[in-house]
Amino acid sequence: MTTTLPLTTPVLPDAEAATYAEWFSCLAEPMRVKILHTVATAGRELTIGGLTEIMGISQPTVSHHVRKLADVGFLHLRKRGTATVVSVNPACCTGLPHAADAVMGMLAPRPCCPDNLPEDVTVRPLRRGDWAAVRRIYGEGMATGIATFETEVPSREDLHAKWLPGHRWVAEIDGRVVGWAAAAPVSSRECYAGVAETSIYVADGHRGRGVGKALIHKQVTEADADGLWTLQTSIFNENRASIALHRTAGYRTLGVRERIAQRDGVWHDTVFLERRSPVR
């Protein structure tokens, strides 16, 4: 089967591809990976002799692999008397993860927000009379077992105190509230004033109809307009639909938090996602 890529698919520049290929080629030798790991985690400079003793292989072999690692910039070498001293290049500690992210498309331009929004879903600011529906939908999400670690629906007062006033939205179909979205500050410190944690819940019986898509579209576009520069969220690893929804809105996965907490006595992993505003 032949697949034709869309014209908008980003292509890694030749120079970057060549550089990353050289790095990965160097690390294709397992002993070099072990040597780089040993030097990087030593917390101090090592001589070739000391590294030889740690690795348990011959000095010529260590010298050969160290030279290869130094040639691509993973290691620094310097003379101390007659000894060669080896240290890790601090730049590779960020450069190597960056290379992996670049190759896997994690650094490619991401969408602003989903398109093809459902025509029958209306998203508007949350009003005083919506709280009962919001808490009911919260409970329906809780019942899935993969939406929250909470085991009791928070009170209206707690939610009101937690959520940012200008970032509370509900979705309606035929005048009935079928979902909500909200953002909460991650810190009271001024330097994090533009960082918020987001939540989206869709009512039972209305999932898969584009309600979440309409809510997240409103959520991220209004956040951009209001000067929020980072949105973040943690999603149960099992909640693949929610993870996919957030990726359509420009969120990227930063990592998996293994066994971060228990719900009903069961440990769960969460996927930590972040969206940086394209405005800033």
ChimeraX attribute file (.defattr): number of C-alpha atoms within 10 A of each C-alpha:
attribute: neighborCount
match mode: 1-to-1
recipient: residues
	/A:1	3
	/A:2	4
	/A:3	5
	/A:4	6
	/A:5	8
	/A:6	7
	/A:7	7
	/A:8	6
	/A:9	9
	/A:10	11
	/A:11	11
	/A:12	13
	/A:13	8
	/A:14	9
	/A:15	9
	/A:16	13
	/A:17	15
	/A:18	11
	/A:19	13
	/A:20	20
	/A:21	14
	/A:22	13
	/A:23	18
	/A:24	14
	/A:25	10
	/A:26	18
	/A:27	18
	/A:28	11
	/A:29	11
	/A:30	10
	/A:31	16
	/A:32	18
	/A:33	14
	/A:34	13
	/A:35	20
	/A:36	21
	/A:37	12
	/A:38	16
	/A:39	18
	/A:40	20
	/A:41	10
	/A:42	12
	/A:43	10
	/A:44	10
	/A:45	16
	/A:46	20
	/A:47	17
	/A:48	19
	/A:49	16
	/A:50	13
	/A:51	21
	/A:52	18
	/A:53	13
	/A:54	12
	/A:55	15
	/A:56	9
	/A:57	12
	/A:58	11
	/A:59	16
	/A:60	11
	/A:61	12
	/A:62	20
	/A:63	16
	/A:64	11
	/A:65	20
	/A:66	22
	/A:67	17
	/A:68	15
	/A:69	21
	/A:70	16
	/A:71	13
	/A:72	15
	/A:73	16
	/A:74	24
	/A:75	22
	/A:76	17
	/A:77	19
	/A:78	11
	/A:79	10
	/A:80	9
	/A:81	7
	/A:82	6
	/A:83	12
	/A:84	14
	/A:85	18
	/A:86	23
	/A:87	20
	/A:88	25
	/A:89	18
	/A:90	13
	/A:91	11
	/A:92	16
	/A:93	12
	/A:94	10
	/A:95	14
	/A:96	15
	/A:97	10
	/A:98	15
	/A:99	21
	/A:100	14
	/A:101	13
	/A:102	16
	/A:103	16
	/A:104	10
	/A:105	14
	/A:106	15
	/A:107	13
	/A:108	14
	/A:109	11
	/A:110	17
	/A:111	13
	/A:112	19
	/A:113	20
	/A:114	17
	/A:115	12
	/A:116	8
	/A:117	16
	/A:118	12
	/A:119	9
	/A:120	12
	/A:121	24
	/A:122	19
	/A:123	22
	/A:124	14
	/A:125	17
	/A:126	20
	/A:127	10
	/A:128	7
	/A:129	8
	/A:130	15
	/A:131	17
	/A:132	13
	/A:133	17
	/A:134	24
	/A:135	17
	/A:136	16
	/A:137	21
	/A:138	24
	/A:139	21
	/A:140	18
	/A:141	19
	/A:142	18
	/A:143	13
	/A:144	11
	/A:145	16
	/A:146	17
	/A:147	21
	/A:148	18
	/A:149	14
	/A:150	14
	/A:151	12
	/A:152	10
	/A:153	16
	/A:154	13
	/A:155	12
	/A:156	13
	/A:157	9
	/A:158	10
	/A:159	16
	/A:160	14
	/A:161	11
	/A:162	14
	/A:163	19
	/A:164	15
	/A:165	14
	/A:166	13
	/A:167	20
	/A:168	20
	/A:169	24
	/A:170	29
	/A:171	26
	/A:172	17
	/A:173	15
	/A:174	9
	/A:175	9
	/A:176	13
	/A:177	21
	/A:178	26
	/A:179	28
	/A:180	30
	/A:181	25
	/A:182	25
	/A:183	25
	/A:184	21
	/A:185	17
	/A:186	16
	/A:187	13
	/A:188	8
	/A:189	8
	/A:190	7
	/A:191	8
	/A:192	14
	/A:193	15
	/A:194	18
	/A:195	22
	/A:196	24
	/A:197	19
	/A:198	21
	/A:199	20
	/A:200	23
	/A:201	25
	/A:202	25
	/A:203	21
	/A:204	16
	/A:205	9
	/A:206	13
	/A:207	14
	/A:208	10
	/A:209	14
	/A:210	18
	/A:211	28
	/A:212	27
	/A:213	24
	/A:214	24
	/A:215	25
	/A:216	26
	/A:217	21
	/A:218	23
	/A:219	25
	/A:220	25
	/A:221	15
	/A:222	14
	/A:223	21
	/A:224	20
	/A:225	11
	/A:226	12
	/A:227	14
	/A:228	20
	/A:229	19
	/A:230	21
	/A:231	25
	/A:232	22
	/A:233	20
	/A:234	21
	/A:235	21
	/A:236	20
	/A:237	17
	/A:238	15
	/A:239	15
	/A:240	12
	/A:241	11
	/A:242	17
	/A:243	21
	/A:244	11
	/A:245	17
	/A:246	26
	/A:247	19
	/A:248	18
	/A:249	21
	/A:250	21
	/A:251	25
	/A:252	20
	/A:253	17
	/A:254	13
	/A:255	12
	/A:256	16
	/A:257	16
	/A:258	12
	/A:259	11
	/A:260	10
	/A:261	13
	/A:262	12
	/A:263	13
	/A:264	9
	/A:265	7
	/A:266	8
	/A:267	11
	/A:268	17
	/A:269	17
	/A:270	20
	/A:271	20
	/A:272	19
	/A:273	21
	/A:274	22
	/A:275	22
	/A:276	19
	/A:277	20
	/A:278	13
	/A:279	9
	/A:280	9
